[in-house]
Amino acid sequence: MQLQLSDEVQREVEQTIRSKASQSLVIDLYATAEEISRRHDTGEVDLDAVVATVARLAAQCGCAVELGGVKGGGVQSA
């Protein structure tokens, strides 16, 4: 299983986080990762790898994160 995201997907994550951060400082990790995965063929990359990248970049932007997507079950803030 490939864990490295392509440069294109990395840029998409960065742009998406910047866009979402301008609207709210709380990012839903799984919903954002799923949104990005739907727009791009992430191939062999596991959704959790996209989630990890979203979480890292959201933290760098000073955003809080919530785990409200498919795997998160309920809404949890971190």
C-alpha positions in Angstrom: 0.0 0.0 0.0 1.3 3.4 -1.0 1.4 6.0 1.8 2.8 9.0 -0.1 0.3 11.4 -1.7 1.1 12.7 -5.1 2.1 16.4 -5.4 -1.2 17.2 -7.0 -3.1 15.7 -4.1 -0.8 17.4 -1.6 -1.5 20.8 -3.3 -5.2 20.1 -3.2 -5.1 19.3 0.5 -3.2 22.6 1.1 -5.7 24.6 -1.0 -8.7 23.0 0.6 -7.4 23.6 4.2 -6.7 27.3 3.4 -10.2 27.7 1.9 -11.9 25.9 4.8 -9.8 27.9 7.3 -11.0 31.1 5.9 -14.6 30.0 6.6 -14.1 28.2 10.0 -11.1 27.2 12.1 -12.6 23.8 12.7 -11.9 21.1 10.0 -13.7 17.8 9.8 -10.9 15.4 9.0 -12.7 12.5 7.4 -15.2 14.7 5.4 -12.4 16.8 4.0 -10.3 13.7 3.2 -13.2 12.0 1.5 -14.0 15.2 -0.5 -10.4 15.3 -1.7 -10.3 11.6 -2.5 -13.5 11.9 -4.6 -11.9 14.7 -6.7 -8.6 12.9 -7.3 -7.7 9.3 -8.0 -5.8 8.6 -4.9 -5.0 5.1 -6.2 -3.5 2.8 -3.6 -3.4 5.5 -1.0 -5.5 4.6 2.0 -8.1 7.2 3.2 -6.3 7.3 6.5 -3.1 8.6 4.8 -5.2 11.5 3.3 -6.7 12.1 6.8 -3.2 12.2 8.3 -2.1 14.8 5.8 -5.3 16.9 6.3 -4.7 16.7 10.1 -1.1 17.8 9.8 -1.8 20.7 7.5 -4.9 21.8 9.5 -2.7 21.9 12.7 -0.1 23.9 10.9 -2.8 26.4 9.9 -3.9 26.6 13.6 -7.2 24.9 12.9 -9.0 22.6 15.4 -10.1 19.3 14.0 -13.2 17.1 14.4 -13.6 13.5 13.6 -17.2 13.7 12.3 -16.8 11.7 9.1 -17.5 8.0 8.3 -14.9 6.5 10.6 -15.3 9.1 13.4 -18.9 8.1 14.3 -19.9 11.1 16.4 -18.4 14.5 16.3 -15.3 14.9 18.5 -13.0 17.9 18.7 -9.3 17.5 19.2 
